[in-house]
Amino acid sequence: MRSPLDRAAFIRANTRLRPVALVPEISLHLADEAVPLWQKTEEELAAIGLPPPFWAFAWAGGQALARYVSDNPEIVAGGRVLDLGAGSGLVAIAAARAGAAPVIAVDIDALSESAIALNAEANGVHVECLVTDLLDRPGSQPPRYDVILVGDLFYEQTTAGRALAFLSCTVAAGARILIGDPGRAYLPDERLTRLAEYSVPVTRDLEDSDIKRTAVFALMPE
């Protein structure tokens, strides 16, 4: 599955375009059954080292953040916006619909890049996709973004620490950081200001309930 055409065909074959529960004005290519696709993808892609299909699901933090941006478009309108760990591109698409330009969606997964391209096209917006790990070089990033949007990135200790280091540099350089999260274990609570809270429908195969209380936060400078 090396070419963009192969990746797009795989996504179309294993997902269905449908509205996002909390943001129904946006439709994404999403998995109908979480566990079968997760297992199939791991089995089929393990040999070439691709990660699990985070791009195939509308995670709680991303849904809450997309809802907040959609309801408060002035936060991103006309600004340069980064969606960090973009997955399906839901948050990037919400920002583009709200008038942000340019919108850059970054993920480490090439399948995510293809999913974002398909999802952006389905919603009639342009999102620039980059496959790279920005967290590897937190101190070298110039102040390029007005707003950085982060959905559900604090689920694992190492990733959370790297993300906080990167975001601390960017917020110190003047970027506004908004985080959508249902209370993952490594969320940096002491640095956050709560802006909004939502009840987000989620997939029980991936979460511990059908509804996750999920908040949107602003990251404060140190």
PyMOL commands that set and color helices and strands:
alter all, ss='L'
color gray80, all
select helices_A, chain A and resi 4-14+34-48+54-56+60-71+73-75+90-97+110-122+134-136+138-140+157-172+189-191
alter helices_A, ss='H'
color red, helices_A
select strands_A, chain A and resi 16-19+27-30+81-84+103-107+128-131+147-151+176-181+192-201+211-219
alter strands_A, ss='S'
color yellow, strands_A
deselect
rebuild
show_as cartoon
